[in-house]
Amino acid sequence: MLYIQDTTFWLVSMDQNLKTRIFSILEPGDEDSKYFDPFIMGLIVLNVIAVVLETVDWINDRYALIFNAFNVFSVAVFTVEYLLRVWSCTEDPKFKDPVNGRLKFMITPLAIIDLLAFLPFYLPFALPELRFLRAFRLFRLFRVLKLARYSESLQTFMDVLKLKREELGLMLFAIIILLVVSSSLMYEVEHDAQPDAFSSIPAAMWWGVVTLATVGYGDMFPITPTGKLIGSVVVILGIGLFALPTGILAAGFSEVLQRKREARRKEGLICPHCQMRISEAQMGAACSQREENGESCSDPKAK
C-alpha cells in the first residue's frame, strides 16, 4: 500500500514538473523557449509564403503534393501546440483553476488565433457536404497572427490598440456617422441627375468611402452644383477626420513605450560581475556612499 502511494506521488510530481517544463517552453521569452520560438516563427512565415505561392497555377500544379504535406505537418504542429497550451495554462496564476481556468484561457484573443490556425483544416471532415468550406483555406492566413505572441513589436501595437480603444472607437463612430450623412445627402442631390451611379444610399456609400479616404477613384462623382459643394465639404472633413486616429495612435505608442521604459527601470540593473539584479535604490545608495568618500559616481542609469 505504501509502495502504491509513493508511486502515485511520484507520478503526480512528475506530471506537475512536466507541465511546468512545457509551459516554460511554450511561453515566449523564457529561457526554455529559445529554440521553440524561432521554430514556430519560421513555420508561420513559411505557411504564409506557401499560401501565397499556391495561388500561382503552375507552381501549385508542380508542387501540390509538397504543399499538401507541408500543410498537414503544420496543422499537426499547431494542433499539438494548442492542446499543450490548454493543458499547461494552469501554471499561469490567471488560469490556475483546472476547468474554469482552461475555459478562460481558451477564449483569450491569442488562444482563439491559435485555434483558427488549424481548425479550418478539420471542418471539411466534419461537414463534407458544404461546398463553401473550400473558402476556409484562406483562414490559413490567420496563422500569421500567431506572430503576435512572439514579436515584441506586435505586442506593443496590440497594447496601443488596447490602451486607445475608447478613443479609436469614438473616431470610428464619428466616421460612420459622417459616411451615412454624406452618402444620404449625395443620394438626394445626385439621384435624379445620375440614377445609375447614385441608385441608392448604399450605392452612394461607395462614393462616400473613397471621398472620405481622399482616394477618389473617379468612377462616381457629383455633377450638380449642390453635389459638388457637398463633395468639397466631405473631402475637407475626411482629411481632418482621418488624421485624428494617426495622432491618437502616435500618442498611444509614446505612452506605451514610456511605460515599458519605466518598467525596465524599476526592474533594476544587472551587475556585470555577478549578473545579479541591482535595484535603482541600491545603486543610489552606493553612489551616495562613494560621494561621501570623495569619489565620483556617474549616473546609475548610464551603467
C-alpha distance (Angstrom), angle and dihedral (degrees) to the residues before:
residue distance angle dihedral
M1 . . .
L2 3.79 . .
Y3 3.81 89.2 .
I4 3.80 90.7 54.9
Q5 3.79 91.6 49.4
D6 3.80 91.5 49.6
T7 3.79 90.7 48.1
T8 3.80 91.6 49.2
F9 3.80 91.5 48.9
W10 3.81 90.2 48.9
L11 3.81 92.1 50.3
V12 3.81 92.6 48.1
S13 3.80 90.8 47.7
M14 3.78 91.6 48.2
D15 3.82 90.6 48.4
Q16 3.81 90.5 51.6
N17 3.79 92.5 47.7
L18 3.80 90.5 48.3
K19 3.81 91.4 50.0
T20 3.80 91.1 49.8
R21 3.79 91.1 48.5
I22 3.82 93.3 49.3
F23 3.80 91.3 46.9
S24 3.81 89.9 52.8
I25 3.80 91.4 49.6
L26 3.80 94.3 48.4
E27 3.79 95.3 44.2
P28 3.84 109.6 90.7
G29 3.78 117.3 -123.3
D30 3.80 95.1 25.6
E31 3.79 119.5 126.0
D32 3.82 90.3 -119.6
S33 3.82 92.0 55.1
K34 3.80 97.9 57.1
Y35 3.83 91.0 106.8
F36 3.80 98.7 33.9
D37 3.81 96.3 52.7
P38 3.84 96.6 57.7
F39 3.82 89.9 44.7
I40 3.82 93.4 54.4
M41 3.80 93.2 41.9
G42 3.79 91.1 50.7
L43 3.81 91.1 47.5
I44 3.81 90.9 51.6
V45 3.81 92.7 50.2
L46 3.81 91.6 47.9
N47 3.81 89.9 50.5
V48 3.79 92.0 54.4
I49 3.81 90.5 48.3
A50 3.81 89.9 49.4
V51 3.81 92.8 51.3
V52 3.80 90.2 51.1
L53 3.81 94.9 46.7
E54 3.81 92.7 47.8
T55 3.80 88.9 67.7
V56 3.83 89.7 64.9
D57 3.81 103.7 88.5
W58 3.80 100.1 -148.0
I59 3.82 92.9 45.9
N60 3.80 92.1 47.9
D61 3.82 92.3 47.5
R62 3.79 92.8 50.7
Y63 3.82 99.7 40.8
A64 3.82 102.4 26.7
L65 3.81 92.4 120.7
I66 3.81 91.8 52.6
F67 3.79 91.9 47.5
N68 3.81 91.9 50.4
A69 3.81 92.9 47.4
F70 3.79 91.4 48.4
N71 3.80 90.9 49.2
V72 3.82 91.7 51.2
F73 3.80 90.4 49.1
S74 3.81 91.5 48.6
V75 3.81 92.6 48.2
A76 3.81 90.2 50.7
V77 3.82 91.5 51.2
F78 3.81 93.9 46.0
T79 3.81 91.7 46.1
V80 3.79 93.4 51.6
E81 3.80 90.5 44.3
Y82 3.82 91.6 52.3
L83 3.81 93.6 47.8
L84 3.80 91.4 48.3
R85 3.79 90.7 49.2
V86 3.80 91.4 51.9
W87 3.81 90.7 47.1
S88 3.81 96.9 46.8
C89 3.82 98.8 36.5
T90 3.82 90.1 95.4
E91 3.81 87.0 76.9
D92 3.79 86.2 73.4
P93 3.83 109.5 83.6
K94 3.80 89.2 -135.9
F95 3.82 90.8 62.4
K96 3.80 101.5 30.0
D97 3.83 95.1 129.0
P98 3.85 107.9 96.1
V99 3.82 95.0 -136.4
N100 3.79 110.3 17.0
G101 3.79 91.1 36.8
R102 3.79 92.5 56.6
L103 3.81 91.9 45.2
K104 3.79 89.4 50.0
F105 3.80 90.1 49.7
M106 3.81 92.6 49.4
I107 3.80 92.4 59.5
T108 3.80 95.4 50.4
P109 3.84 113.5 112.8
L110 3.81 94.9 -113.8
A111 3.82 92.1 48.3
I112 3.81 90.5 50.7
I113 3.81 89.5 51.0
D114 3.82 89.2 50.5
L115 3.81 89.4 51.7
L116 3.81 94.0 48.5
A117 3.80 89.2 51.6
F118 3.82 91.9 72.8
L119 3.83 108.7 9.2
P120 3.85 96.3 87.1
F121 3.81 88.3 60.2
Y122 3.83 91.3 63.9
L123 3.81 99.2 40.8
P124 3.84 96.6 80.7
F125 3.82 88.8 56.8
A126 3.82 91.0 54.5
L127 3.83 96.2 39.4
P128 3.82 106.0 25.5
E129 3.81 96.1 159.1
L130 3.79 96.5 62.7
R131 3.80 108.6 94.4
F132 3.79 94.2 -169.0
L133 3.80 89.3 68.3
R134 3.81 87.7 82.4
A135 3.79 85.5 75.9
F136 3.80 88.6 63.4
R137 3.79 87.7 77.7
L138 3.79 86.6 80.7
F139 3.80 87.5 62.5
R140 3.79 86.4 75.3
L141 3.79 85.0 80.5
F142 3.81 86.2 69.9
R143 3.78 85.9 75.8
V144 3.78 89.3 77.4
L145 3.81 87.7 65.1
K146 3.80 88.2 65.0
L147 3.79 86.3 74.7
A148 3.81 87.2 74.6
R149 3.80 87.8 75.9
Y150 3.80 93.0 56.2
S151 3.82 103.3 32.4
E152 3.79 118.1 81.7
S153 3.81 89.8 -161.1
L154 3.80 92.6 56.3
Q155 3.79 89.9 44.9
T156 3.79 88.5 53.6
F157 3.81 90.9 50.6
M158 3.80 90.9 50.2
D159 3.81 89.7 49.2
V160 3.81 89.3 52.8
L161 3.81 92.0 50.8
K162 3.80 90.5 48.1
L163 3.80 92.1 47.8
K164 3.81 94.8 48.2
R165 3.80 98.9 33.8
E166 3.81 93.6 116.6
E167 3.82 94.1 50.9
L168 3.81 92.3 44.2
G169 3.81 90.5 47.3
L170 3.80 89.7 52.6
M171 3.80 91.3 50.4
L172 3.81 91.3 48.2
F173 3.79 89.8 51.3
A174 3.81 90.6 50.3
I175 3.81 91.6 49.3
I176 3.82 91.4 50.4
I177 3.81 91.6 49.6
L178 3.80 91.7 49.0
L179 3.82 90.6 46.7
V180 3.81 93.3 52.3
V181 3.82 94.2 44.5
S182 3.82 95.6 46.2
S183 3.81 93.1 45.2
S184 3.80 91.7 49.0
L185 3.80 92.6 49.6
M186 3.79 92.1 46.5
Y187 3.80 91.1 49.8
E188 3.80 91.8 52.5
V189 3.80 92.4 47.9
E190 3.82 101.1 40.0
H191 3.81 103.9 30.9
D192 3.83 95.4 89.1
A193 3.81 92.8 44.4
Q194 3.83 95.9 43.4
P195 3.82 109.1 20.2
D196 3.80 93.0 165.0
A197 3.81 97.4 50.0
F198 3.81 98.6 37.8
S199 3.79 96.6 33.7
S200 3.81 95.2 144.4
I201 3.79 142.2 -5.0
P202 3.85 92.5 -97.2
A203 3.82 88.4 52.4
A204 3.80 90.0 49.2
M205 3.81 89.3 52.1
W206 3.81 88.8 72.5
W207 3.79 87.7 60.5
G208 3.82 88.6 46.1
V209 3.81 93.2 52.8
V210 3.81 96.6 49.0
T211 3.81 91.3 42.9
L212 3.79 96.1 48.3
A213 3.80 89.1 47.3
T214 3.84 88.0 49.6
V215 3.82 90.2 -127.2
G216 3.81 98.9 119.7
Y217 3.80 105.0 -172.9
G218 3.80 91.2 -171.1
D219 3.80 96.9 -130.3
M220 3.83 90.7 110.9
F221 3.81 124.1 28.7
P222 3.80 136.4 149.9
I223 3.79 120.1 -101.1
T224 3.80 101.5 -179.3
P225 3.83 120.4 85.7
T226 3.80 92.1 -119.5
G227 3.80 90.9 48.1
K228 3.80 91.4 51.1
L229 3.80 90.3 50.4
I230 3.81 91.6 50.9
G231 3.80 90.6 46.1
S232 3.82 91.8 52.4
V233 3.80 92.0 51.5
V234 3.81 91.6 47.2
V235 3.82 92.0 51.3
I236 3.82 91.8 51.8
L237 3.80 91.9 46.6
G238 3.81 90.4 47.2
I239 3.80 92.5 55.5
G240 3.79 91.9 52.9
L241 3.78 96.3 39.5
F242 3.80 95.5 50.9
A243 3.81 91.3 46.5
L244 3.81 92.2 60.0
P245 3.85 96.6 68.4
T246 3.80 88.2 52.3
G247 3.79 90.5 58.2
I248 3.81 91.3 44.8
L249 3.81 92.0 52.6
A250 3.81 91.8 45.4
A251 3.81 90.7 52.7
G252 3.81 89.6 46.4
F253 3.80 92.8 52.5
S254 3.80 90.7 49.2
E255 3.80 91.8 50.4
V256 3.81 95.1 45.9
L257 3.81 93.1 47.5
Q258 3.79 90.3 48.2
R259 3.81 90.0 52.3
K260 3.79 91.0 50.7
R261 3.80 91.7 50.0
E262 3.80 89.8 50.2
A263 3.80 90.7 48.8
R264 3.81 91.4 51.7
R265 3.79 90.5 47.6
K266 3.79 92.3 51.4
E267 3.79 91.1 48.4
G268 3.79 87.4 63.4
L269 3.76 136.3 -137.1
I270 3.80 132.1 -62.8
C271 3.79 120.2 -113.8
P272 3.83 108.5 -125.3
H273 3.82 91.3 -144.8
C274 3.82 106.8 44.7
Q275 3.84 98.6 15.1
M276 3.82 89.2 -129.4
R277 3.80 119.5 145.8
I278 3.81 113.4 -105.4
S279 3.77 119.5 -160.9
E280 3.79 121.2 -135.4
A281 3.80 89.6 -115.9
Q282 3.81 90.5 57.9
M283 3.78 90.7 48.0
G284 3.81 90.3 50.0
A285 3.80 91.8 49.9
A286 3.80 90.7 49.8
C287 3.80 89.9 48.8
S288 3.80 91.9 51.4
Q289 3.79 90.7 50.6
R290 3.80 92.0 51.1
E291 3.80 91.3 49.1
E292 3.80 90.8 50.8
N293 3.79 87.7 54.5
G294 3.79 90.3 52.8
E295 3.79 94.3 -106.5
S296 3.80 124.5 131.5
C297 3.78 120.2 -113.8
S298 3.77 125.2 -165.7
D299 3.79 125.3 -144.7
P300 3.81 107.6 -68.5
K301 3.78 90.1 -139.4
A302 3.74 90.0 62.0
K303 3.78 94.0 58.0
